[in-house]
Amino acid sequence: MRIYIVIIVQFIIWSGYTLIEWLSSHDQLIYKVIMFFVFFYLAFLIGNHATKSVGKTLFITTLSLVIYTSIHYTLAFLVH
């Protein structure tokens, strides 16, 4: 059950990243990359706090990022 909660919380974090990236559309690429790593680290810390396992947290964080990104780009493709 903890894994599902971590994935949902990480989806919220990735949604926040998408919103902030949209708001900072005129920023340089380096700032967006730094912002991505900050959000990834935040998602990792929250996941690690809940699961207490670094390996499991890294897998869950990467999996939630891949799922969120695929859903995000699929919906963007369907809308346009």
Order of alpha helices (4+ residues) and beta strands (2+ residues): alpha-alpha-alpha
